[in-house]
């Protein structure tokens, strides 16, 4: 899953309508180029591609007369469906990469709290299974016919898996405790569409 795709849809969604430059500026202000591997050129490519796919549409821009012609975008109904599918998948899937999970955590307040908790618990189960697997590989590296130094890879992977599990348990506890405003809780949540 592309973190860029999820983040671009998320920014257009929360803005109601946005120019490519606005999307780029917003994502760079979040430093998504660092933690999400979002390159400025990929933002424009994603806007163009998702428009061709019917996930975004061009909209009239009242401000266009004040400056150079700019194309403004907004989500279509299919775009909203794609956004929610990408977000829920990135929060719960064992295939979620660090980039896509980072993007999903950034946009998780756009979902109701109970749904976020359910998705995060699925992600935790995947992370715990990965930790068990890396511990097994570490304990049995030589038995599996691997050279002894390969155990260092398993130690590295195990350390990452342990950190992931610890962080995920903490995130779940914080969300359960009511931290962060989520969709439908009265106050506008981060990333909710402009009305």
Number of C-alpha atoms within 10 A of each C-alpha: 15 17 25 24 22 22 28 24 27 27 22 25 23 20 20 16 24 23 20 22 15 15 24 23 13 15 21 15 10 13 13 22 15 11 14 21 17 22 15 18 9 15 20 17 14 19 23 15 14 18 18 11 12 13 21 25 20 15 14 12 15 8 11 12 9 7 7 8 10 15 16 23 26 23 27 16 12 13 22 17 13 17 21 18 12 21 28 19 19 29 27 22 18 16 14 19 15 14 19 26 23 19 26 24 15 17 22 27 21 23 21 15 21 12 12 23 20 15 19 23 17 15 24 23 16 18 22 17 15 20 21 15 16 22 19 13 21 21 14 13 18 14 11 10 8 12 10 10 10 13 17 12 13 19 16 13 19 21 14 16 21 19 14 18 20 14 13 19 14 12 16 18 13 12 18 14 9 10 12 14 19 24 18 14 10 8 9 15 20 17 20 20 16 11 6
